[in-house]
Amino acid sequence: MSTKKYQGIFPALYACYDENGKVSTDRVKALTRYLMDKGVQGLYVGGSSGECIYQSKEDRKKSLEAVMEVAKGKLVIIAHVACNNTEDSQELAAHAEQLGVDAIASIPPIYFHLPEYSIAKYWNDISAAAPNTDFIIYNIPQLAGTSLTVNLLREMKKNPRVIGVKNSSMPVQDIQLFKDEGVIVFNGPDEQLISGLAMGADGAIGGTYGAMPELYLKIFELFSQGKMKEAKEVQNAACRIIYKMCSTHGNMYAAIKEIIRLQGGPDVGGVKAPLTELAEGDKAVCKEIADMIAEAIKKYC
């Protein structure tokens, strides 16, 4: 299987809202252009960073349509289409295929702890609604409550559209296990990009990439060149920034959106309830983080 198409850095696109908290297609387009200009390989649309669990089908469709209007044929687009029922997920999958995305992705069903044969049917039913589009399993057990096992992956590989895994579990060993099954694997946890690449990850999808794509592109470049010491140094800098991002009272994505504004990027609004908006004291922290990112880019990029 050729992995070239899916190699590189894929920021997970943030949800974009107007002043009234409604999805803004203009702001989606602005953020897409902003990240495209940074030189990323592609975008992961409608995932955790896109606040998908809290958005309606219609809002998710609007966001993906806006992305494709800007990026089709220019970036590799992976659309996360999972909802907490099969019918809605199939509707989003068919919509994504009609728009011409490169791949669709899906978490397992959440809340009920379903047996693996039920999860496999859910994923295969979603894939059947987009029969000409690559399918990527999204493994994020710390949020979904279900872990992808090797046996479940082997069952899913019977579906020829299943080409890989977005692996956001923390044990980097999982990447090696899934790579041994002959699939494409994306590193998920931003804090372990270099470790994931060392274990065989083909590409990487991350929720903090949009705030500092330059650093992750540099890590990928240095790793590809075999410059492990230098790559580790940049990774350590990115990790310290991530830890600071997690220190705000408001949700991390609210902080990231403020950081992008401070960097001169597009204003993409706040976050959707029940996610928490920034507190007044968070603004100073975001400025400190923006300065940390600028210093790291100056030093390493």
Backbone hydrogen bonds, N-H to C=O, Kabsch-Sander energy under -0.5 kcal/mol:
donor,donor_aa,acceptor,acceptor_aa,energy
6,Y,3,T,-1.2
7,Q,4,K,-1.5
8,G,202,D,-0.9
10,F,204,A,-2.8
12,A,206,G,-2.5
13,L,11,P,-0.7
13,L,44,Y,-2.4
15,A,49,S,-1.4
17,Y,15,A,-0.5
17,Y,268,V,-2.4
18,D,22,K,-2.8
21,G,18,D,-1.9
24,S,16,C,-2.3
25,T,23,V,-0.6
28,V,24,S,-2.0
29,K,25,T,-2.4
30,A,26,D,-2.0
31,L,27,R,-2.5
32,T,28,V,-2.4
33,R,29,K,-2.6
34,Y,30,A,-2.3
35,L,31,L,-2.3
36,M,32,T,-2.5
37,D,33,R,-2.4
38,K,35,L,-0.9
39,G,36,M,-1.6
40,V,35,L,-1.1
41,Q,9,I,-1.8
42,G,9,I,-1.2
43,L,76,V,-2.1
44,Y,11,P,-2.3
45,V,43,L,-0.6
45,V,78,I,-3.0
50,G,47,G,-0.5
51,E,48,S,-2.0
52,C,47,G,-1.8
54,Y,51,E,-1.5
55,Q,52,C,-1.3
60,R,56,S,-2.1
61,K,57,K,-2.5
62,K,58,E,-2.4
63,S,59,D,-2.2
64,L,60,R,-2.1
65,E,61,K,-2.7
66,A,62,K,-2.0
67,V,63,S,-2.2
68,M,64,L,-2.6
69,E,65,E,-1.8
70,V,66,A,-1.1
70,V,67,V,-0.7
71,A,67,V,-3.2
72,K,68,M,-1.8
74,K,71,A,-2.7
75,L,71,A,-2.3
76,V,41,Q,-1.8
77,I,75,L,-0.6
78,I,43,L,-2.5
78,I,76,V,-0.5
79,A,77,I,-0.5
79,A,103,A,-2.7
80,H,45,V,-3.3
80,H,78,I,-0.6
81,V,79,A,-0.5
81,V,105,A,-2.6
82,A,105,A,-0.5
89,S,85,N,-1.5
90,Q,86,T,-2.7
91,E,87,E,-1.9
92,L,88,D,-2.1
93,A,89,S,-2.3
94,A,90,Q,-2.7
95,H,91,E,-2.0
96,A,92,L,-2.5
97,E,93,A,-2.3
98,Q,94,A,-2.2
99,L,95,H,-1.5
100,G,96,A,-0.8
100,G,97,E,-0.9
101,V,96,A,-1.8
102,D,77,I,-1.8
103,A,77,I,-1.6
104,I,134,D,-2.7
105,A,79,A,-2.2
106,S,136,I,-1.6
112,F,110,I,-1.5
114,L,112,F,-1.3
118,S,115,P,-0.8
119,I,115,P,-1.8
120,A,116,E,-2.8
121,K,117,Y,-1.7
122,Y,118,S,-2.2
123,W,119,I,-2.6
124,N,120,A,-2.7
125,D,121,K,-2.7
126,I,122,Y,-1.9
127,S,123,W,-2.7
128,A,124,N,-2.1
129,A,125,D,-0.8
129,A,126,I,-1.1
130,A,127,S,-1.6
133,T,130,A,-1.8
134,D,102,D,-1.0
135,F,161,R,-3.3
136,I,104,I,-2.4
137,I,164,G,-2.5
138,Y,106,S,-2.7
139,N,137,I,-0.7
139,N,166,K,-2.6
140,I,138,Y,-0.8
143,L,140,I,-1.7
144,A,140,I,-2.9
145,G,141,P,-1.9
153,L,149,T,-2.3
154,R,150,V,-2.6
155,E,151,N,-1.9
156,M,152,L,-2.4
157,K,153,L,-2.0
158,K,155,E,-1.2
159,N,156,M,-2.1
162,V,159,N,-1.9
163,I,135,F,-2.3
163,I,161,R,-0.7
164,G,135,F,-1.0
165,V,184,I,-2.4
166,K,137,I,-3.5
167,N,165,V,-0.9
167,N,186,F,-2.5
168,S,139,N,-3.2
168,S,166,K,-0.8
172,V,170,M,-0.5
174,D,171,P,-1.7
175,I,172,V,-1.0
176,Q,172,V,-1.0
177,L,173,Q,-2.2
178,F,174,D,-2.5
179,K,175,I,-2.6
180,D,176,Q,-1.9
181,E,178,F,-1.2
182,G,179,K,-2.1
183,V,178,F,-0.9
184,I,163,I,-2.7
186,F,165,V,-2.9
187,N,203,G,-2.5
188,G,167,N,-2.1
192,Q,189,P,-1.6
193,L,190,D,-1.3
196,G,192,Q,-3.0
197,L,193,L,-2.6
198,A,194,I,-2.0
199,M,195,S,-1.5
200,G,197,L,-1.5
201,A,196,G,-2.6
202,D,185,V,-2.5
203,G,185,V,-1.3
204,A,8,G,-2.2
205,I,187,N,-2.3
206,G,10,F,-1.3
211,A,208,T,-1.0
212,M,208,T,-0.9
212,M,209,Y,-0.6
215,L,212,M,-0.9
216,Y,212,M,-1.3
217,L,213,P,-2.7
218,K,214,E,-1.8
219,I,215,L,-2.2
220,F,216,Y,-2.4
221,E,217,L,-2.3
222,L,218,K,-3.0
223,F,219,I,-2.7
224,S,220,F,-2.3
225,Q,221,E,-1.4
226,G,223,F,-1.8
227,K,222,L,-2.7
228,M,226,G,-1.5
231,A,227,K,-2.3
232,K,228,M,-2.7
233,E,229,K,-1.6
234,V,230,E,-1.8
235,Q,231,A,-2.5
236,N,232,K,-2.5
237,A,233,E,-1.7
238,A,234,V,-2.4
239,C,235,Q,-2.5
240,R,236,N,-2.0
241,I,237,A,-1.6
242,I,238,A,-2.4
243,Y,239,C,-2.6
244,K,240,R,-1.6
245,M,241,I,-2.3
246,C,242,I,-1.7
247,S,244,K,-1.7
248,T,245,M,-0.9
251,N,276,T,-2.9
255,A,251,N,-1.9
256,I,252,M,-2.6
257,K,253,Y,-2.2
258,E,254,A,-1.6
259,I,255,A,-2.4
260,I,256,I,-2.6
261,R,257,K,-1.7
262,L,258,E,-2.3
263,Q,259,I,-1.7
264,G,261,R,-1.5
265,G,260,I,-2.8
268,V,266,P,-0.7
275,L,272,K,-2.2
282,D,279,A,-1.5
283,K,279,A,-0.6
283,K,280,E,-1.2
285,V,281,G,-0.8
286,C,282,D,-2.6
287,K,283,K,-1.9
288,E,284,A,-2.0
289,I,285,V,-2.4
290,A,286,C,-2.8
291,D,287,K,-2.0
292,M,288,E,-2.1
293,I,289,I,-2.6
294,A,290,A,-2.3
295,E,291,D,-2.4
296,A,292,M,-2.3
297,I,293,I,-2.8
298,K,294,A,-2.3
299,K,295,E,-2.0
300,Y,296,A,-2.7
301,C,297,I,-2.4
